[in-house]
Amino acid sequence: MITQKHWIATVAIAAITVSGWAVSAHGQGQQPADFANWPQGRAPEELGLHVAQHFVTSPHMNSHPLIYPEFCAWYGALEFARATGNKELASDLIKRFQPMLTPAESALIPDRRHVDEEIFGILPLEIYMQTHEEKYLKMGLVYADRQWDSPTSDGLSAETRFWIDDMYMMMILQLQAYRATNDRKYIDRAAKEMSAYLDKLQEPNGLFHHAPDVPIFWSRGNGWVAAGMAEMLSSLPQDHPQRPRILVGYCAMMKALVENQDKDGMWRQLLDDDAAWPESSGSAMFTFALVTGVKRGWLDAATYGPAARRGWIAVSGYVDQNWDVTNICEGTNKINDKQFYLLRKRKTGDFHGQAPVMWAAAALLR
């Protein structure tokens, strides 16, 4: 856990980092040099489009109701369509959603009060923001509102469990509600929750254990955190009281990620174990977070731009000829056993990996 002394020291580091960007920042609308001139087959506009189009024609997960990996991939494809102005792709993704509103597929819509299922709300909220059809807004807000209908005495969601996965699952739902409505209560909820998770779970080295009782630096778990903080800081008002705390946590993590990145650009299944296998979903999430930080000016481009570039080139090399991402860790519970994580199956085409590749491609093109 990061102590108060460490937190104050990191504030100073973060201030220096952001100040350094102000001197060397690229002009608005320009791509940093590291985010252009891609090797053949690695351009994000090309690869991202293929992965997103592949999602449109992919069958649903073998789950009734559906759960978070599919929603995250769907959101990623919609974000890619938005970032590239591809109205045809957006239309196809919205059409994919329509059968779920009929009796034949309504069972696919989740209703359990759990972070893995409540995140469904990000889809109708995103569709609302792209179509302005009120029915989608109402549908999405049901999930965002009920996540906080019985808050704890600390003002946190009753779904709080202090697994690092939640730092994306819960935050993105409240962020989407804020983006769709501009109602401050949603961003306040997300920021309060994120700060509580940072105080509870971030270690002095900047990384995160899977849970308080599982002191293991699992790649995709840390990926959820990195992506969640990048999304949060992208929408959190500059004057929000929790912004400095979240920016400190983010900067500390990005520094640690660069220190733990392999020479080939990937990150391993266990971030602190050189013998662990390279894992693509976490690597794509870290790439998304680094790209977002460089482009938003939270990270020094000279330091973090090359790491983000290496990450994208490496991850895109794990996309096969069918536009399926390979070397994806299967869905993983928390267990205090390193061998459990090292022996997880490596899957191909799993939405856990398809999703962040689209997030990263969209971030590179915004």
Secondary structure, 3 states (H helix, E strand, C coil): CCCHHHHHHHHHHHHHHHHHHHHHCCCCCCCCHHHCCCCCCCCHHHHHHHHHHHHHHCCCCCCCCCCHHHHHHHHHHHHHHHHHCCHHHHHHHHHHHHHHHCCCCHHHCCCCCCHHHHHHHHHHHHHHHHHCCHHHHHHHHHHHHHCCCCCCCCCCCCCCCCCCCHHHHHHHHHHHHHHHHCCHHHHHHHHHHHHHHHHHHECCCCCECCECCECCCEHHHHHHHHHHHHHHHHHCCCCCCCHHHHHHHHHHHHHHHHHHCCCCCCCECECCCCCCCECHHHHHHHHHHHHHHHHHCCCCHHHHHHHHHHHHHHHHCCECCCCCECCEECCCCCCCCHHHHHCCCEECCCHHHHHHHHHHHHHHHC
